[in-house]
Amino acid sequence: MLYDTSNPLDKANFLLRAKKLAESGSIVELAEKKPRRTLSQNNYCHLAIAYFASQYGCTLVWAKQQYFKKLVNPDIFIREKEDKFLGKVKYLRSSADLDISEMSLAIDRWRNWCSTEFSLYIPSSDDYYSVRLMEVEIERNKEFI
């Protein structure tokens, strides 16, 4: 069950439930739920990456993994884990695991990088007309990306 501990009633109910479970001797799990990125953020992010890919001439997968994740946002996406046989192994984090603020930061960095390094303007998500033009351009080049 989820509780919003910023709400006094939910907080009280959570504490009662936690006390009851603690006294029961059962095995329980406690996890914090962080706000995930929004669907609109996710759609806009993929649109911005696809637009870059259509202008640069690479696939969407390549642009997302190599440029968006590894080059522009390595601190957000590159992680290390210990493997029993290989030792320390680097892997790419999924964008589905990002929260709202991490996704916003990644998108802002992407827009800035596209502008400064590639001279490509990526409009903000609230510029409906320009975003629509990006969608049209992506659709034109869909078979290539």
Steps between C-alpha positions, in 0.01 A plus 500: 500500500622853424499782754571869439691593814462872427129450574446484881223239476702276268802542724303391808354202314847403378645512852213287636541247221880491542464445876251218445728332246807545721321327788373214282844344453439477124748574226412841354636734236528878523575700185494867412310582180669778307309698237568353156546703188173591333377350176509841335864541607580158360325575169672835464841350582463232234378760253805721565737206457323380185516850350875511561538152344305609192720806455831329578432185300518229764250262653287594795653220707855621424414862579330406827770265628818660370424871500209561739604254771877449470623832365261762639366338819756244621452584869128421473514188282834319541509272800742236627426170660714218628481179298621174650699407188571831325567726796377859467270535200355822363142501375244755382210585726156503341324834462196329656689504831541879505293727719354830379798716595757263347304484174466881492874541553581243229266672251640847577855377452398333173342817365808704597741246351306483171509877480866558588669194350279424202334840435158335515218679676273268700192702601363486852211264561251785535574639150220301337556625144873423495450163667243416234753590228751265664240222488443563127875489430540177696210344311665594169820324602340216696640225275856620565491541877 
